[in-house]
Amino acid sequence: MFYLDQEGRSKLDAVTRTHLIIDESELLYNDVISAETGQRGYLLTHDASYLAPYYSGIKESQFRLSELNSLTVDNKKQQQQLSDIRLLVEQKFAELALTIELAQQNTDASIKKAMSVVRSDQGKIIMDQLSEKISTFQDDERQRLDIERKEFRHNRKVITSIVSIQIPLFILLSVLCAVYIRNKLFKPLNLLITNTEKLERGEKPDTTHYTAHDEISYLLKRFYRMSQIIHKKTTKLTFQANHDHLTGLLNRTELESQLIDAINLCTEDSKVAVIFIDINKFKELNDHYGHAVGDDILKETAKRISSSTRADDDIYRYGGDEFIVIMHNTAKTSYVEAMIAHLIAQFKLPFEVANQRIEVSLSIGVSIAPDHSCDALQLIKNADTAMYKAKTTANKTYFFYQSNDEN
């Protein structure tokens, strides 16, 4: 059992590491885009303040590459893919540095040459190649994640099976012990079977105290103790595999399957709403106040979202500063609007983090099944599209998805 428990922890660590690799690769691409945005702004305006996101993007990209290298150091294929990605990132930064250096010379010839480099589309070609490489890298990681999750579930089943093996062993013992100990074994065996079945179903075994001092009672006490330890550790491992370690919310592991189940149960009078929530300017807050404060902002955001939803709603941390709420049994859109209004009110109060008052706001998009789609991934995409519309529309916090939003 100790070996299996250690193996389960190892498999959980693999799942967590793969999640982190996917997140870090996504952040790496965003950091390169941020650096390019700063370069474009400087070339167009010659305002040195635009170089801040440029330098920040370079610094963060180097950090992401270092993190990814550490996380994949024992995998040659991942290392090769990262080597290709690193080369493209260096080529992109070399192009950006050249144009900035030419622009800083501030002559007509140097500026003209810098703009010709930009118009050559070489930078776009590099970004397209980088996007393709990162997408391939993430696809491989998602395939590995599926395998790791299956191995983790298999480990849990093996633990349960080993506990179940004890049942026939006790039955054999009862046959060999004959009439003299039959009465002493009958009740304990029934309790053992009942609690083993509970353990197989993932339920907590009953705690039973025995006052007798014979061998069977001692063995049952040890079994109950072992069963409680197994149940506690299995429950903990299951929770860690399906919950975000920072906020305690559900992670995206089971989001699609749970949403599919909810869609299958929805009707015209009992709809399902997918609410996509994004923290506005979170990267700027993270860069300005530091990652520790950024983590505190994410945790406080999770608390305020949780306090604004119903008990039967599901809340997920989708990734980075993005959250998804699945509202079940939604008869009218006014119910969703009421919840969002309550959520927005929660964020009118500034965050008290590290002895600082920080203003935090949200952008929210809503997609409803069956109105907008009955496909789980499409619903999430529609809600994301509506959220992006809210983010790019002044004085508007949320939008419901409309079919023309993608046009």
C-alpha positions, 0 to 999 in steps of 0.5 A: 500500500505504501508503494502504491500510495507513492506511485499515486503521488508520482502520477499526480505530480506528473498530471500537475507538471503537464498542466504547468507545462501547457500553461507556461507555453501559452504564457511564453507565446503571449510574452512574445506578442507583448514584446512585439506590441511594444516594438510596434508602438515605439516604431510608430510613435518613438515614445520610449514608454512603449519599450517597457512591454518590449523589455518585459516581454523579453524578460518574461519569455526568458523566464518561461523558457527556463521554467519549461526547460526545467520541467521537461529536462528528462524528456528528449522529445520535449527538449528538442521541441523547446530547442526549436521554439527557443530558436524561433523566439531568439530570431524574433527578438533579434528582428525586434532588436534590429528595428528598435536599434535602427529607430533609435539612430533617428535618421531618415535612412535608419527609420526607413530601413527599420520600417522595411524590415517590418514590412518584409513579413519575416517577423510574421513568418517567424510568429506563424512558425512559433505559433505552429511549434507551440501548438504542436508542443501543447497537443503532445502535452495534452495527449500525455496528460490524457495518458497520465490521468488514465494511469492515475485512475488505474492506480486508484482502482488497484488500491481499491482492488487490493482492499477487496482481496481481503474479503475472500481471505476472511471468508476462508478463515471463517470456514477453517475455524469451524463452529467455535469461532463462527459467532465471533466471525459472523458479525465482524465479517458482515461489517467488513464486507459492508465497509469494503463495499463503501470503500470501493464506492469511495465512501468513508468506512464506519468507525467501529470500536471493539472491546474484545481482545482476540485476534479477529477483533485486533485484525478488524481494528487494523483493517478499519484503521488502514481503510480510513488512511486509504480513504483519506489519501484517496480523497486527497489525491482525487481532490488535488487532481481535479482542483486548482492548487492555488484557488481551491476551485475546480480545474479544467480537467473535468470541465468538458465532461461535466458540461456535456452532462449538464447539456444533456439534462437541459431543456427549454425551461431549464437551461445551462449558462456558461459564464466566462470571466476574465480579470482586466489588466491582470498581467499589468497588476502582476508585473506591477505588484509582483507574482505573490500579490497576483496570486492573492488577487486570484484567490480573492477573485475566486472567493468573490465569485464563489460568494456570488453563485448558487450552491449548485453552480460549478466554478472552474479556474480555466487558466491564468486569470480566467474563470468559468461558471456553469449555472444549472437550471436556468429558466430565464436570462434574468437569473443570469443577469441577477447573478452577474449584477451581484458579482459586479457589485462584489468587485466594486470594493477594492482588494486589500492585498499586502497592505495595499488597496487594489482596484480589480474589474472583470470582463464577462461573456455568457453563452446559453444552451440550448439557445447558442449551442448544444456542443460543450466546446462551442459554448465555451468558445461562444462565452469567450467571444462574448467576454472579449467583446465586453473587454473591448467595449468601453463602459460595458462589463458583460455581454451575452453571446450573439451569432454576429459577434464572430463577424 
